[in-house]
Amino acid sequence: MKFLPHNIALDKKYCEDLFEHYLKTNALRKTHPEYKKYLNKAVSNLELANFLLEEHNFSIKEKLPKRTFYDWCVTIYYYSIYHTALALLAKLGYKSNSHLATLTAITIFYYHKSNMLKKEDIDFLIERANISKNEIDFVIESKEMRERACYEVDELFNISIARMFQKETVDFVNKIKEILIEE
C-alpha cells in the first residue's frame, strides 16, 4: 500500500486502511511497552542536546577553539523527536519498527479519533517526511537532517539551524508530555 503523507491527516479512511496494512505486515505490533521509558529517553536526549548547544558558548569555545558540534545537536534533537513519537505509540499499546507506521498510528489515534493533536502537529511530523522515489521509506525530516549532519562533510550546520531545531523539538516534546500526562 502506497504511503501518501498528506493524505493521512486529510482522509481518515485512507489512514485506517494504512494502519490495518501496517498491522498485517507487523510493522505495528500490539504489545505492552512502557511509554514512560520512551518519554524519559526523549527528555534525556533533549537535555543533552540543549547542554551541548549551550556549551558552545563556554567550554567548547575554550577547549576546542574554531570547532563546533551543531551537527551533533541536530542529531540528538532528532532522537528526542523520534522517542517522543514512540512514547505516544507505546501509550496506545503499540510498538513500531517503521517511521511510516508510527506516523500513521499517531495520526489515527491522536488526530482522527481523539483530537488530542491538531492538524498542525501532524503536519509538523509530515513536513519532515521525505519519500524516496526508489523506495517507500518514511524519514522524518529531522532524521534526514541528522543523517546529513553525520555523513556529509560539506554540510555546514550553524547556530541558527541548531537553535531553530531546538525550539521546534522543545515545543513538540512539551506538547506530547502534556498529552501523555493528561491521559
VMD Tcl script that builds the backbone (N, CA, C; Angstrom):
set m [mol new atoms 549]
animate dup $m
set s [atomselect $m all]
$s set {name element resname resid chain x y z} {
  {N N MET 1 A 0.851 -1.176 0.000}
  {CA C MET 1 A 0.000 0.000 0.000}
  {C C MET 1 A 0.891 1.232 0.000}
  {N N LYS 2 A 0.603 2.148 -0.875}
  {CA C LYS 2 A 1.434 3.345 -1.022}
  {C C LYS 2 A 1.146 4.348 0.095}
  {N N PHE 3 A 2.209 4.868 0.665}
  {CA C PHE 3 A 2.094 5.865 1.727}
  {C C PHE 3 A 2.083 7.256 1.104}
  {N N LEU 4 A 0.975 7.972 1.302}
  {CA C LEU 4 A 0.842 9.346 0.837}
  {C C LEU 4 A 0.761 10.222 2.076}
  {N N PRO 5 A 1.856 10.870 2.441}
  {CA C PRO 5 A 1.937 11.524 3.747}
  {C C PRO 5 A 0.836 12.531 4.032}
  {N N HIS 6 A 0.480 13.339 3.069}
  {CA C HIS 6 A -0.519 14.378 3.350}
  {C C HIS 6 A -1.936 13.821 3.397}
  {N N ASN 7 A -2.140 12.625 2.879}
  {CA C ASN 7 A -3.475 12.028 2.905}
  {C C ASN 7 A -3.838 11.449 4.263}
  {N N ILE 8 A -2.864 11.148 5.096}
  {CA C ILE 8 A -3.211 10.512 6.374}
  {C C ILE 8 A -3.996 11.451 7.280}
  {N N ALA 9 A -3.732 12.738 7.207}
  {CA C ALA 9 A -4.499 13.688 8.017}
  {C C ALA 9 A -5.783 14.112 7.313}
  {N N LEU 10 A -5.767 14.095 6.004}
  {CA C LEU 10 A -6.932 14.550 5.242}
  {C C LEU 10 A -8.007 13.483 5.076}
  {N N ASP 11 A -7.605 12.224 5.040}
  {CA C ASP 11 A -8.520 11.133 4.712}
  {C C ASP 11 A -8.467 10.060 5.797}
  {N N LYS 12 A -9.433 10.101 6.688}
  {CA C LYS 12 A -9.458 9.161 7.808}
  {C C LYS 12 A -9.524 7.713 7.330}
  {N N LYS 13 A -10.323 7.423 6.319}
  {CA C LYS 13 A -10.457 6.063 5.797}
  {C C LYS 13 A -9.126 5.555 5.254}
  {N N TYR 14 A -8.434 6.396 4.509}
  {CA C TYR 14 A -7.111 6.032 3.989}
  {C C TYR 14 A -6.166 5.728 5.144}
  {N N CYS 15 A -6.189 6.563 6.158}
  {CA C CYS 15 A -5.313 6.381 7.317}
  {C C CYS 15 A -5.643 5.066 8.028}
  {N N GLU 16 A -6.925 4.755 8.169}
  {CA C GLU 16 A -7.327 3.496 8.802}
  {C C GLU 16 A -6.868 2.288 7.981}
  {N N ASP 17 A -7.022 2.386 6.663}
  {CA C ASP 17 A -6.573 1.288 5.788}
  {C C ASP 17 A -5.062 1.091 5.898}
  {N N LEU 18 A -4.332 2.190 5.937}
  {CA C LEU 18 A -2.884 2.128 6.072}
  {C C LEU 18 A -2.497 1.516 7.422}
  {N N PHE 19 A -3.207 1.900 8.461}
  {CA C PHE 19 A -2.973 1.352 9.799}
  {C C PHE 19 A -3.158 -0.172 9.779}
  {N N GLU 20 A -4.241 -0.636 9.172}
  {CA C GLU 20 A -4.501 -2.078 9.068}
  {C C GLU 20 A -3.387 -2.775 8.287}
  {N N HIS 21 A -2.915 -2.123 7.240}
  {CA C HIS 21 A -1.811 -2.663 6.447}
  {C C HIS 21 A -0.567 -2.863 7.325}
  {N N TYR 22 A -0.256 -1.877 8.136}
  {CA C TYR 22 A 0.932 -1.974 8.991}
  {C C TYR 22 A 0.766 -3.034 10.077}
  {N N LEU 23 A -0.440 -3.249 10.543}
  {CA C LEU 23 A -0.687 -4.336 11.492}
  {C C LEU 23 A -0.463 -5.689 10.820}
  {N N LYS 24 A -0.980 -5.844 9.616}
  {CA C LYS 24 A -0.845 -7.114 8.888}
  {C C LYS 24 A 0.609 -7.431 8.560}
  {N N THR 25 A 1.395 -6.416 8.283}
  {CA C THR 25 A 2.802 -6.635 7.916}
  {C C THR 25 A 3.731 -6.634 9.127}
  {N N ASN 26 A 3.159 -6.504 10.322}
  {CA C ASN 26 A 3.906 -6.476 11.585}
  {C C ASN 26 A 4.828 -5.273 11.737}
  {N N ALA 27 A 4.620 -4.251 10.945}
  {CA C ALA 27 A 5.353 -3.008 11.173}
  {C C ALA 27 A 4.850 -2.363 12.466}
  {N N LEU 28 A 3.584 -2.630 12.793}
  {CA C LEU 28 A 2.986 -2.241 14.070}
  {C C LEU 28 A 2.570 -3.521 14.776}
  {N N ARG 29 A 2.889 -3.585 16.070}
  {CA C ARG 29 A 2.518 -4.752 16.849}
  {C C ARG 29 A 1.895 -4.305 18.159}
  {N N LYS 30 A 0.821 -4.981 18.515}
  {CA C LYS 30 A 0.188 -4.731 19.802}
  {C C LYS 30 A 1.091 -5.347 20.865}
  {N N THR 31 A 1.411 -4.571 21.870}
  {CA C THR 31 A 2.313 -5.035 22.918}
  {C C THR 31 A 2.068 -4.183 24.152}
  {N N HIS 32 A 2.920 -4.295 25.114}
  {CA C HIS 32 A 2.777 -3.500 26.335}
  {C C HIS 32 A 4.069 -2.734 26.648}
  {N N PRO 33 A 4.538 -1.938 25.711}
  {CA C PRO 33 A 5.756 -1.178 26.008}
  {C C PRO 33 A 5.467 -0.077 27.033}
  {N N GLU 34 A 6.466 0.275 27.755}
  {CA C GLU 34 A 6.339 1.293 28.794}
  {C C GLU 34 A 6.614 2.670 28.183}
  {N N TYR 35 A 5.572 3.449 27.997}
  {CA C TYR 35 A 5.723 4.751 27.338}
  {C C TYR 35 A 6.633 5.695 28.118}
  {N N LYS 36 A 6.659 5.572 29.447}
  {CA C LYS 36 A 7.478 6.484 30.249}
  {C C LYS 36 A 8.964 6.315 29.940}
  {N N LYS 37 A 9.359 5.111 29.584}
  {CA C LYS 37 A 10.762 4.889 29.228}
  {C C LYS 37 A 11.118 5.642 27.949}
  {N N TYR 38 A 10.214 5.608 26.969}
  {CA C TYR 38 A 10.448 6.345 25.727}
  {C C TYR 38 A 10.457 7.851 25.989}
  {N N LEU 39 A 9.529 8.301 26.823}
  {CA C LEU 39 A 9.463 9.732 27.131}
  {C C LEU 39 A 10.701 10.175 27.903}
  {N N ASN 40 A 11.148 9.363 28.847}
  {CA C ASN 40 A 12.376 9.688 29.586}
  {C C ASN 40 A 13.576 9.777 28.657}
  {N N LYS 41 A 13.635 8.862 27.698}
  {CA C LYS 41 A 14.728 8.889 26.716}
  {C C LYS 41 A 14.645 10.155 25.867}
  {N N ALA 42 A 13.437 10.541 25.488}
  {CA C ALA 42 A 13.248 11.765 24.698}
  {C C ALA 42 A 13.713 12.994 25.477}
  {N N VAL 43 A 13.320 13.077 26.736}
  {CA C VAL 43 A 13.704 14.224 27.567}
  {C C VAL 43 A 15.211 14.213 27.806}
  {N N SER 44 A 15.770 13.054 28.044}
  {CA C SER 44 A 17.212 12.935 28.237}
  {C C SER 44 A 17.972 13.427 27.002}
  {N N ASN 45 A 17.517 13.018 25.826}
  {CA C ASN 45 A 18.152 13.480 24.584}
  {C C ASN 45 A 18.005 14.988 24.416}
  {N N LEU 46 A 16.829 15.499 24.734}
  {CA C LEU 46 A 16.596 16.938 24.633}
  {C C LEU 46 A 17.523 17.710 25.569}
  {N N GLU 47 A 17.662 17.234 26.794}
  {CA C GLU 47 A 18.540 17.904 27.760}
  {C C GLU 47 A 19.995 17.857 27.312}
  {N N LEU 48 A 20.431 16.720 26.788}
  {CA C LEU 48 A 21.809 16.610 26.317}
  {C C LEU 48 A 22.068 17.554 25.146}
  {N N ALA 49 A 21.136 17.599 24.197}
  {CA C ALA 49 A 21.309 18.499 23.052}
  {C C ALA 49 A 21.339 19.955 23.504}
  {N N ASN 50 A 20.452 20.316 24.425}
  {CA C ASN 50 A 20.450 21.688 24.945}
  {C C ASN 50 A 21.765 22.015 25.649}
  {N N PHE 51 A 22.248 21.084 26.439}
  {CA C PHE 51 A 23.519 21.269 27.138}
  {C C PHE 51 A 24.653 21.480 26.141}
  {N N LEU 52 A 24.724 20.614 25.156}
  {CA C LEU 52 A 25.782 20.711 24.156}
  {C C LEU 52 A 25.697 22.029 23.380}
  {N N LEU 53 A 24.495 22.432 23.029}
  {CA C LEU 53 A 24.311 23.687 22.299}
  {C C LEU 53 A 24.789 24.874 23.138}
  {N N GLU 54 A 24.447 24.873 24.402}
  {CA C GLU 54 A 24.867 25.964 25.286}
  {C C GLU 54 A 26.371 25.940 25.554}
  {N N GLU 55 A 26.952 24.762 25.613}
  {CA C GLU 55 A 28.387 24.657 25.879}
  {C C GLU 55 A 29.237 25.245 24.756}
  {N N HIS 56 A 28.633 25.485 23.609}
  {CA C HIS 56 A 29.377 26.160 22.545}
  {C C HIS 56 A 29.808 27.562 22.977}
  {N N ASN 57 A 29.084 28.130 23.918}
  {CA C ASN 57 A 29.424 29.466 24.420}
  {C C ASN 57 A 30.473 29.430 25.525}
  {N N PHE 58 A 30.768 28.267 26.050}
  {CA C PHE 58 A 31.650 28.179 27.205}
  {C C PHE 58 A 32.816 27.219 26.960}
  {N N SER 59 A 32.695 26.000 27.473}
  {CA C SER 59 A 33.838 25.084 27.447}
  {C C SER 59 A 34.261 24.682 26.040}
  {N N ILE 60 A 33.336 24.541 25.132}
  {CA C ILE 60 A 33.726 24.160 23.769}
  {C C ILE 60 A 34.534 25.275 23.128}
  {N N LYS 61 A 34.094 26.497 23.329}
  {CA C LYS 61 A 34.817 27.648 22.780}
  {C C LYS 61 A 36.232 27.723 23.361}
  {N N GLU 62 A 36.342 27.407 24.664}
  {CA C GLU 62 A 37.635 27.445 25.346}
  {C C GLU 62 A 38.537 26.272 24.973}
  {N N LYS 63 A 37.984 25.086 25.104}
  {CA C LYS 63 A 38.799 23.883 24.949}
  {C C LYS 63 A 38.996 23.453 23.505}
  {N N LEU 64 A 38.064 23.785 22.658}
  {CA C LEU 64 A 38.143 23.381 21.249}
  {C C LEU 64 A 37.862 24.589 20.354}
  {N N PRO 65 A 38.753 25.575 20.387}
  {CA C PRO 65 A 38.511 26.778 19.592}
  {C C PRO 65 A 38.388 26.429 18.112}
  {N N LYS 66 A 37.554 27.174 17.421}
  {CA C LYS 66 A 37.302 27.002 15.985}
  {C C LYS 66 A 36.611 25.682 15.661}
  {N N ARG 67 A 36.012 25.062 16.664}
  {CA C ARG 67 A 35.248 23.833 16.444}
  {C C ARG 67 A 33.802 24.062 16.866}
  {N N THR 68 A 32.906 23.459 16.142}
  {CA C THR 68 A 31.509 23.460 16.559}
  {C C THR 68 A 30.968 22.050 16.403}
  {N N PHE 69 A 29.930 21.780 17.151}
  {CA C PHE 69 A 29.305 20.469 17.134}
  {C C PHE 69 A 27.799 20.608 16.960}
  {N N TYR 70 A 27.402 21.591 16.148}
  {CA C TYR 70 A 25.987 21.813 15.894}
  {C C TYR 70 A 25.359 20.610 15.198}
  {N N ASP 71 A 26.147 19.903 14.385}
  {CA C ASP 71 A 25.633 18.706 13.726}
  {C C ASP 71 A 25.215 17.662 14.753}
  {N N TRP 72 A 25.965 17.545 15.840}
  {CA C TRP 72 A 25.600 16.591 16.882}
  {C C TRP 72 A 24.376 17.053 17.658}
  {N N CYS 73 A 24.210 18.347 17.802}
  {CA C CYS 73 A 22.991 18.867 18.433}
  {C C CYS 73 A 21.771 18.456 17.616}
  {N N VAL 74 A 21.850 18.645 16.303}
  {CA C VAL 74 A 20.753 18.273 15.411}
  {C C VAL 74 A 20.470 16.773 15.521}
  {N N THR 75 A 21.510 15.972 15.545}
  {CA C THR 75 A 21.357 14.523 15.663}
  {C C THR 75 A 20.627 14.152 16.945}
  {N N ILE 76 A 21.012 14.745 18.036}
  {CA C ILE 76 A 20.395 14.429 19.326}
  {C C ILE 76 A 18.958 14.940 19.374}
  {N N TYR 77 A 18.686 16.114 18.798}
  {CA C TYR 77 A 17.304 16.609 18.741}
  {C C TYR 77 A 16.425 15.650 17.949}
  {N N TYR 78 A 16.960 15.111 16.860}
  {CA C TYR 78 A 16.191 14.136 16.082}
  {C C TYR 78 A 15.764 12.972 16.978}
  {N N TYR 79 A 16.689 12.434 17.744}
  {CA C TYR 79 A 16.360 11.289 18.580}
  {C C TYR 79 A 15.353 11.652 19.667}
  {N N SER 80 A 15.357 12.879 20.095}
  {CA C SER 80 A 14.352 13.326 21.050}
  {C C SER 80 A 12.957 13.276 20.413}
  {N N ILE 81 A 12.830 13.776 19.196}
  {CA C ILE 81 A 11.550 13.741 18.482}
  {C C ILE 81 A 11.125 12.292 18.250}
  {N N TYR 82 A 12.044 11.477 17.805}
  {CA C TYR 82 A 11.742 10.079 17.497}
  {C C TYR 82 A 11.245 9.332 18.732}
  {N N HIS 83 A 11.918 9.484 19.853}
  {CA C HIS 83 A 11.499 8.788 21.064}
  {C C HIS 83 A 10.188 9.347 21.622}
  {N N THR 84 A 9.927 10.621 21.383}
  {CA C THR 84 A 8.644 11.197 21.786}
  {C C THR 84 A 7.512 10.554 21.000}
  {N N ALA 85 A 7.711 10.398 19.696}
  {CA C ALA 85 A 6.705 9.732 18.860}
  {C C ALA 85 A 6.502 8.290 19.322}
  {N N LEU 86 A 7.583 7.603 19.664}
  {CA C LEU 86 A 7.459 6.226 20.155}
  {C C LEU 86 A 6.742 6.173 21.503}
  {N N ALA 87 A 6.892 7.204 22.320}
  {CA C ALA 87 A 6.172 7.262 23.598}
  {C C ALA 87 A 4.666 7.365 23.351}
  {N N LEU 88 A 4.281 8.199 22.394}
  {CA C LEU 88 A 2.862 8.301 22.042}
  {C C LEU 88 A 2.321 6.942 21.609}
  {N N LEU 89 A 3.072 6.274 20.795}
  {CA C LEU 89 A 2.667 4.967 20.285}
  {C C LEU 89 A 2.598 3.934 21.413}
  {N N ALA 90 A 3.581 3.945 22.286}
  {CA C ALA 90 A 3.614 2.998 23.407}
  {C C ALA 90 A 2.431 3.212 24.343}
  {N N LYS 91 A 2.046 4.454 24.528}
  {CA C LYS 91 A 0.892 4.760 25.379}
  {C C LYS 91 A -0.367 4.084 24.841}
  {N N LEU 92 A -0.417 3.891 23.528}
  {CA C LEU 92 A -1.546 3.218 22.889}
  {C C LEU 92 A -1.436 1.697 22.967}
  {N N GLY 93 A -0.262 1.205 23.404}
  {CA C GLY 93 A -0.056 -0.234 23.488}
  {C C GLY 93 A 0.516 -0.836 22.222}
  {N N TYR 94 A 1.232 -0.013 21.447}
  {CA C TYR 94 A 1.828 -0.494 20.202}
  {C C TYR 94 A 3.328 -0.242 20.199}
  {N N LYS 95 A 3.984 -1.064 19.411}
  {CA C LYS 95 A 5.406 -0.904 19.151}
  {C C LYS 95 A 5.564 -0.886 17.636}
  {N N SER 96 A 6.524 -0.123 17.138}
  {CA C SER 96 A 6.683 0.040 15.702}
  {C C SER 96 A 8.134 -0.158 15.299}
  {N N ASN 97 A 8.320 -0.674 14.096}
  {CA C ASN 97 A 9.665 -0.726 13.532}
  {C C ASN 97 A 9.721 0.053 12.224}
  {N N SER 98 A 8.779 0.995 12.076}
  {CA C SER 98 A 8.685 1.775 10.854}
  {C C SER 98 A 8.216 3.186 11.168}
  {N N HIS 99 A 8.927 4.166 10.637}
  {CA C HIS 99 A 8.507 5.558 10.833}
  {C C HIS 99 A 7.141 5.797 10.202}
  {N N LEU 100 A 6.896 5.171 9.058}
  {CA C LEU 100 A 5.602 5.309 8.388}
  {C C LEU 100 A 4.482 4.785 9.277}
  {N N ALA 101 A 4.694 3.614 9.834}
  {CA C ALA 101 A 3.683 3.007 10.700}
  {C C ALA 101 A 3.464 3.853 11.950}
  {N N THR 102 A 4.533 4.364 12.514}
  {CA C THR 102 A 4.425 5.205 13.707}
  {C C THR 102 A 3.588 6.442 13.414}
  {N N LEU 103 A 3.899 7.130 12.346}
  {CA C LEU 103 A 3.165 8.342 11.981}
  {C C LEU 103 A 1.696 8.026 11.701}
  {N N THR 104 A 1.438 6.923 11.038}
  {CA C THR 104 A 0.061 6.530 10.734}
  {C C THR 104 A -0.724 6.271 12.014}
  {N N ALA 105 A -0.153 5.510 12.933}
  {CA C ALA 105 A -0.844 5.194 14.186}
  {C C ALA 105 A -1.087 6.447 15.019}
  {N N ILE 106 A -0.109 7.316 15.095}
  {CA C ILE 106 A -0.271 8.564 15.842}
  {C C ILE 106 A -1.399 9.389 15.239}
  {N N THR 107 A -1.445 9.449 13.918}
  {CA C THR 107 A -2.487 10.231 13.246}
  {C C THR 107 A -3.865 9.638 13.508}
  {N N ILE 108 A -3.987 8.321 13.390}
  {CA C ILE 108 A -5.287 7.664 13.631}
  {C C ILE 108 A -5.793 7.952 15.038}
  {N N PHE 109 A -4.970 7.676 16.030}
  {CA C PHE 109 A -5.448 7.726 17.411}
  {C C PHE 109 A -5.449 9.119 18.026}
  {N N TYR 110 A -4.442 9.915 17.721}
  {CA C TYR 110 A -4.335 11.220 18.389}
  {C C TYR 110 A -4.924 12.370 17.582}
  {N N TYR 111 A -5.202 12.138 16.320}
  {CA C TYR 111 A -5.799 13.186 15.494}
  {C C TYR 111 A -7.231 12.816 15.095}
  {N N HIS 112 A -7.395 11.729 14.372}
  {CA C HIS 112 A -8.718 11.367 13.879}
  {C C HIS 112 A -9.678 10.933 14.985}
  {N N LYS 113 A -9.208 10.141 15.925}
  {CA C LYS 113 A -10.123 9.578 16.918}
  {C C LYS 113 A -10.293 10.444 18.167}
  {N N SER 114 A -9.224 11.024 18.660}
  {CA C SER 114 A -9.353 11.745 19.938}
  {C C SER 114 A -9.160 13.253 19.830}
  {N N ASN 115 A -8.684 13.727 18.712}
  {CA C ASN 115 A -8.424 15.162 18.515}
  {C C ASN 115 A -7.481 15.750 19.556}
  {N N MET 116 A -6.598 14.922 20.100}
  {CA C MET 116 A -5.633 15.433 21.073}
  {C C MET 116 A -4.512 16.199 20.390}
  {N N LEU 117 A -4.218 15.829 19.156}
  {CA C LEU 117 A -3.253 16.572 18.360}
  {C C LEU 117 A -4.015 17.345 17.295}
  {N N LYS 118 A -3.496 18.502 16.966}
  {CA C LYS 118 A -4.086 19.317 15.906}
  {C C LYS 118 A -3.444 18.943 14.582}
  {N N LYS 119 A -4.080 19.374 13.519}
  {CA C LYS 119 A -3.529 19.112 12.199}
  {C C LYS 119 A -2.113 19.676 12.099}
  {N N GLU 120 A -1.853 20.802 12.748}
  {CA C GLU 120 A -0.514 21.403 12.715}
  {C C GLU 120 A 0.533 20.463 13.326}
  {N N ASP 121 A 0.139 19.722 14.353}
  {CA C ASP 121 A 1.067 18.775 14.974}
  {C C ASP 121 A 1.384 17.627 14.028}
  {N N ILE 122 A 0.353 17.145 13.356}
  {CA C ILE 122 A 0.573 16.081 12.369}
  {C C ILE 122 A 1.414 16.639 11.228}
  {N N ASP 123 A 1.100 17.854 10.797}
  {CA C ASP 123 A 1.883 18.490 9.737}
  {C C ASP 123 A 3.343 18.662 10.143}
  {N N PHE 124 A 3.583 18.936 11.434}
  {CA C PHE 124 A 4.957 19.068 11.931}
  {C C PHE 124 A 5.748 17.802 11.617}
  {N N LEU 125 A 5.105 16.655 11.828}
  {CA C LEU 125 A 5.771 15.387 11.528}
  {C C LEU 125 A 5.812 15.126 10.021}
  {N N ILE 126 A 4.695 15.390 9.356}
  {CA C ILE 126 A 4.630 15.134 7.919}
  {C C ILE 126 A 5.599 16.010 7.143}
  {N N GLU 127 A 5.719 17.271 7.538}
  {CA C GLU 127 A 6.620 18.185 6.833}
  {C C GLU 127 A 8.064 17.718 6.917}
  {N N ARG 128 A 8.313 16.848 7.846}
  {CA C ARG 128 A 9.654 16.299 7.984}
  {C C ARG 128 A 9.783 14.967 7.262}
  {N N ALA 129 A 8.815 14.702 6.403}
  {CA C ALA 129 A 8.821 13.431 5.660}
  {C C ALA 129 A 9.546 13.592 4.333}
  {N N ASN 130 A 10.275 12.580 3.997}
  {CA C ASN 130 A 10.943 12.530 2.704}
  {C C ASN 130 A 10.682 11.160 2.122}
  {N N ILE 131 A 9.841 11.101 1.102}
  {CA C ILE 131 A 9.533 9.824 0.487}
  {C C ILE 131 A 10.459 9.635 -0.698}
  {N N SER 132 A 11.282 8.626 -0.608}
  {CA C SER 132 A 12.244 8.326 -1.658}
  {C C SER 132 A 11.524 7.841 -2.903}
  {N N LYS 133 A 12.032 8.193 -4.076}
  {CA C LYS 133 A 11.450 7.722 -5.330}
  {C C LYS 133 A 11.735 6.244 -5.525}
  {N N ASN 134 A 12.822 5.751 -5.011}
  {CA C ASN 134 A 13.213 4.360 -5.216}
  {C C ASN 134 A 12.591 3.410 -4.213}
  {N N GLU 135 A 12.252 3.896 -3.056}
  {CA C GLU 135 A 11.646 3.032 -2.051}
  {C C GLU 135 A 10.686 3.845 -1.221}
  {N N ILE 136 A 9.666 3.205 -0.755}
  {CA C ILE 136 A 8.708 3.902 0.098}
  {C C ILE 136 A 9.254 3.796 1.508}
  {N N ASP 137 A 9.896 4.865 1.924}
  {CA C ASP 137 A 10.531 4.860 3.231}
  {C C ASP 137 A 10.309 6.213 3.871}
  {N N PHE 138 A 9.653 6.190 4.982}
  {CA C PHE 138 A 9.396 7.442 5.661}
  {C C PHE 138 A 10.600 7.837 6.511}
  {N N VAL 139 A 11.014 9.047 6.330}
  {CA C VAL 139 A 12.099 9.559 7.138}
  {C C VAL 139 A 11.684 10.938 7.618}
  {N N ILE 140 A 11.532 11.094 8.904}
  {CA C ILE 140 A 11.218 12.413 9.427}
  {C C ILE 140 A 12.341 13.340 8.995}
  {N N GLU 141 A 11.989 14.538 8.551}
  {CA C GLU 141 A 12.987 15.464 8.043}
  {C C GLU 141 A 14.136 15.630 9.019}
  {N N SER 142 A 13.812 15.566 10.275}
  {CA C SER 142 A 14.882 15.680 11.257}
  {C C SER 142 A 15.862 14.519 11.140}
  {N N LYS 143 A 15.368 13.348 10.768}
  {CA C LYS 143 A 16.269 12.222 10.553}
  {C C LYS 143 A 17.141 12.495 9.340}
  {N N GLU 144 A 16.538 13.032 8.287}
  {CA C GLU 144 A 17.318 13.384 7.101}
  {C C GLU 144 A 18.393 14.415 7.466}
  {N N MET 145 A 18.005 15.403 8.256}
  {CA C MET 145 A 18.973 16.409 8.683}
  {C C MET 145 A 20.058 15.775 9.539}
  {N N ARG 146 A 19.647 14.843 10.412}
  {CA C ARG 146 A 20.610 14.143 11.252}
  {C C ARG 146 A 21.596 13.362 10.387}
  {N N GLU 147 A 21.080 12.697 9.376}
  {CA C GLU 147 A 21.964 11.929 8.502}
  {C C GLU 147 A 22.927 12.840 7.745}
  {N N ARG 148 A 22.431 13.964 7.274}
  {CA C ARG 148 A 23.326 14.907 6.598}
  {C C ARG 148 A 24.382 15.408 7.580}
  {N N ALA 149 A 23.955 15.686 8.796}
  {CA C ALA 149 A 24.896 16.182 9.799}
  {C C ALA 149 A 25.986 15.161 10.095}
  {N N CYS 150 A 25.615 13.891 10.100}
  {CA C CYS 150 A 26.567 12.844 10.440}
  {C C CYS 150 A 27.463 12.420 9.290}
  {N N TYR 151 A 26.929 12.422 8.076}
  {CA C TYR 151 A 27.646 11.778 6.983}
  {C C TYR 151 A 28.169 12.708 5.901}
  {N N GLU 152 A 27.600 13.877 5.747}
  {CA C GLU 152 A 28.058 14.769 4.690}
  {C C GLU 152 A 29.030 15.794 5.257}
  {N N VAL 153 A 30.239 15.720 4.822}
  {CA C VAL 153 A 31.260 16.611 5.358}
  {C C VAL 153 A 31.133 18.025 4.821}
  {N N ASP 154 A 30.451 18.221 3.714}
  {CA C ASP 154 A 30.301 19.547 3.141}
  {C C ASP 154 A 29.125 20.323 3.723}
  {N N GLU 155 A 28.262 19.639 4.460}
  {CA C GLU 155 A 27.087 20.290 5.023}
  {C C GLU 155 A 27.518 21.164 6.205}
  {N N LEU 156 A 27.164 22.443 6.153}
  {CA C LEU 156 A 27.532 23.368 7.210}
  {C C LEU 156 A 26.342 23.601 8.130}
  {N N PHE 157 A 26.486 23.192 9.357}
  {CA C PHE 157 A 25.430 23.408 10.331}
  {C C PHE 157 A 25.860 24.540 11.250}
  {N N ASN 158 A 25.048 25.561 11.288}
  {CA C ASN 158 A 25.408 26.708 12.105}
  {C C ASN 158 A 24.463 26.860 13.285}
  {N N ILE 159 A 24.722 27.853 14.052}
  {CA C ILE 159 A 23.969 28.073 15.280}
  {C C ILE 159 A 22.492 28.328 15.005}
  {N N SER 160 A 22.156 29.025 13.932}
  {CA C SER 160 A 20.739 29.327 13.674}
  {C C SER 160 A 19.957 28.063 13.346}
  {N N ILE 161 A 20.546 27.131 12.616}
  {CA C ILE 161 A 19.873 25.863 12.320}
  {C C ILE 161 A 19.683 25.069 13.607}
  {N N ALA 162 A 20.715 25.009 14.420}
  {CA C ALA 162 A 20.620 24.269 15.679}
  {C C ALA 162 A 19.581 24.902 16.610}
  {N N ARG 163 A 19.545 26.213 16.694}
  {CA C ARG 163 A 18.567 26.908 17.559}
  {C C ARG 163 A 17.136 26.703 17.054}
  {N N MET 164 A 16.947 26.752 15.734}
  {CA C MET 164 A 15.621 26.522 15.169}
  {C C MET 164 A 15.158 25.109 15.504}
  {N N PHE 165 A 16.048 24.159 15.317}
  {CA C PHE 165 A 15.721 22.767 15.602}
  {C C PHE 165 A 15.444 22.575 17.089}
  {N N GLN 166 A 16.186 23.288 17.919}
  {CA C GLN 166 A 15.983 23.223 19.365}
  {C C GLN 166 A 14.567 23.684 19.719}
  {N N LYS 167 A 14.159 24.827 19.208}
  {CA C LYS 167 A 12.837 25.364 19.538}
  {C C LYS 167 A 11.729 24.417 19.095}
  {N N GLU 168 A 11.804 23.919 17.876}
  {CA C GLU 168 A 10.780 23.001 17.372}
  {C C GLU 168 A 10.723 21.723 18.211}
  {N N THR 169 A 11.876 21.218 18.586}
  {CA C THR 169 A 11.935 19.990 19.373}
  {C C THR 169 A 11.369 20.210 20.766}
  {N N VAL 170 A 11.758 21.298 21.410}
  {CA C VAL 170 A 11.255 21.614 22.751}
  {C C VAL 170 A 9.737 21.739 22.721}
  {N N ASP 171 A 9.210 22.476 21.755}
  {CA C ASP 171 A 7.763 22.660 21.655}
  {C C ASP 171 A 7.044 21.329 21.467}
  {N N PHE 172 A 7.572 20.497 20.585}
  {CA C PHE 172 A 6.943 19.207 20.304}
  {C C PHE 172 A 6.996 18.294 21.523}
  {N N VAL 173 A 8.145 18.156 22.136}
  {CA C VAL 173 A 8.283 17.275 23.304}
  {C C VAL 173 A 7.370 17.751 24.435}
  {N N ASN 174 A 7.319 19.054 24.680}
  {CA C ASN 174 A 6.459 19.565 25.749}
  {C C ASN 174 A 4.981 19.296 25.475}
  {N N LYS 175 A 4.560 19.465 24.232}
  {CA C LYS 175 A 3.168 19.195 23.897}
  {C C LYS 175 A 2.837 17.720 24.126}
  {N N ILE 176 A 3.701 16.832 23.706}
  {CA C ILE 176 A 3.449 15.402 23.848}
  {C C ILE 176 A 3.493 14.990 25.319}
  {N N LYS 177 A 4.386 15.588 26.091}
  {CA C LYS 177 A 4.416 15.311 27.542}
  {C C LYS 177 A 3.077 15.656 28.170}
  {N N GLU 178 A 2.507 16.792 27.793}
  {CA C GLU 178 A 1.206 17.187 28.324}
  {C C GLU 178 A 0.120 16.180 27.956}
  {N N ILE 179 A 0.140 15.725 26.712}
  {CA C ILE 179 A -0.859 14.741 26.268}
  {C C ILE 179 A -0.716 13.453 27.061}
  {N N LEU 180 A 0.496 12.976 27.231}
  {CA C LEU 180 A 0.709 11.702 27.924}
  {C C LEU 180 A 0.365 11.793 29.396}
  {N N ILE 181 A 0.623 12.929 29.987}
  {CA C ILE 181 A 0.322 13.093 31.419}
  {C C ILE 181 A -1.177 13.251 31.641}
  {N N GLU 182 A -1.885 13.924 30.719}
  {CA C GLU 182 A -3.328 14.130 30.841}
  {C C GLU 182 A -4.108 12.832 30.772}
  {N N GLU 183 A -3.637 11.875 29.986}
  {CA C GLU 183 A -4.397 10.629 29.794}
  {C C GLU 183 A -4.436 9.790 31.040}
}
mol reanalyze $m
mol bondsrecalc $m
mol representation Tube
mol addrep $m
